[in-house]
Amino acid sequence: MRSDFLVYGSPQIGQEEIDEVLDTIHSGWLGTGPKTQRFEKEFATYQGIENAVAVSSCTAAIHLALLAAGVGKGDEVIIPALTFCATANAVIHAGARPVFADIREEDLTIDPFDVERKISSKTRAVIPVHLYGYPADMASLRSIASKHNLHLIQDAAHAAESEYRGKKMATYGDITTYSFYITKNLTTVEGGMVVTSNREWADKIKVFALHGMSQDAWSRYSDRGYKHYQVSMPGYKYNMTDIQASFGLHQLNRLETSLLRRDEIWNRYDEAFCTLPFILPPSPSDSTIRHAKHIYALRVANGASISRDECMERLYSQNIGSAVHYTSLHLHPYYTDEFGYRKGDFPVAENVGETTFSLPLSAKLTDSDVNDVIQAVCGIFK
Ligand SMILES: Cc1ncc(COP(=O)(O)O)c(C=O)c1O
């Protein structure tokens, strides 16, 4: 058994990030400023889209994306039942109602057939989630969105590097949102980004994200001289700081090499576990689909002699951390009580939520860490 606990989701932070954070501290300007602007530009370039606005989280990003698209009170937004609660909560913060759709067995992303079934006269938007980094079926979703005049707002919290039909996910949404939370492929400790080719929406989101003010603090306090600001709406406090952007700039530079390392780990896991009573995470067979390999979630097969929670306990007893992504939202008390969902409403999401557990997959893992995980998982059935 390993001597120290292997923390699930521990990120790889390089000397470049540490030096950049120190440089920011010594520069005298730590808030939203030139480094945040640079990070926005470089992230937009990476995604191949013109406009990016850095914010404090993906939750904030989804909230502002909905507001910019004019989604609000009385509207409905369709989201997958299997996602992090933030996807639903952001819809509620915008004043709308989240309507759940089931996911597909083959890739665990939102099922376009169920989306179409859930459309009502109040539906204004669909938020696909590229779960674990696997792109949702954007061709079908775009065709549904066009037919019913709906906005397609992507929750790409897991999918900074994902591609669909050879292009980054941002190409396919009206607005696309990203998370830079500590466990994500690119982390700013906490943070998020909104990306859109709609300049007017991007400008609106920028103002929404900082109190509704016409000038951010950097443009007021920089060496270009003080500028007065005006408040045009009661906005939010969702801005990113230059300390966060200092992490982001170098994490972005390392995004592709980190993916190569996670790809190696993913393949080692697949090889080691393919004969055990697990369903391996789906991998795209189509070369035009690129999986961001954010979460490696093993699914305990029907009829296995052990439950998911027992698997996690055995890993824990071997000093290996694991996680659950996620319990289907309709089974959490708030959504059950508020929206009247019941057990059995979303059978695929429910089953995946009850049977999967996620293994450490960070680019930070050494070969020896990976060996420890493999040994511990194989040991579950001994
Ligand atoms: C699918 C999904 N959506 C949204 C979020 C929210 O991201 P953040 O923590 O940056 O607000 C997360 C975070 O884990 C997520 O996994």
The ligand as an SDF file (V2000), in Angstrom:
LIG
                    3D

 16 16  0  0  0  0  0  0  0  0999 V2000
  -20.1750   20.0200  -15.7510 C   0  0  0  0  0  0  0  0  0  0  0  0
  -19.8550   21.1810  -14.8550 C   0  0  0  0  0  0  0  0  0  0  0  0
  -20.5280   22.3280  -15.0240 N   0  0  0  0  0  0  0  0  0  0  0  0
  -20.2820   23.4130  -14.2680 C   0  0  0  0  0  0  0  0  0  0  0  0
  -19.3390   23.3790  -13.2710 C   0  0  0  0  0  0  0  0  0  0  0  0
  -19.1310   24.5780  -12.4150 C   0  0  0  0  0  0  0  0  0  0  0  0
  -17.8460   25.0670  -12.5300 O   0  0  0  0  0  0  0  0  0  0  0  0
  -17.2510   26.1130  -11.4860 P   0  0  0  0  0  0  0  0  0  0  0  0
  -16.8330   25.3520  -10.2740 O   0  0  0  0  0  0  0  0  0  0  0  0
  -16.0980   26.7270  -12.2120 O   0  0  0  0  0  0  0  0  0  0  0  0
  -18.3270   27.0950  -11.1960 O   0  0  0  0  0  0  0  0  0  0  0  0
  -18.6040   22.2190  -13.0520 C   0  0  0  0  0  0  0  0  0  0  0  0
  -17.5910   22.1810  -11.9830 C   0  0  0  0  0  0  0  0  0  0  0  0
  -17.1150   21.2230  -11.5000 O   0  0  0  0  0  0  0  0  0  0  0  0
  -18.8670   21.0830  -13.8650 C   0  0  0  0  0  0  0  0  0  0  0  0
  -18.1890   19.9400  -13.6800 O   0  0  0  0  0  0  0  0  0  0  0  0
  1  2  1  0
  2  3  1  0
  2 15  2  0
  3  4  2  0
  4  5  1  0
  5  6  1  0
  5 12  2  0
  6  7  1  0
  7  8  1  0
  8  9  2  0
  8 10  1  0
  8 11  1  0
 12 13  1  0
 12 15  1  0
 13 14  2  0
 15 16  1  0
M  END
$$$$
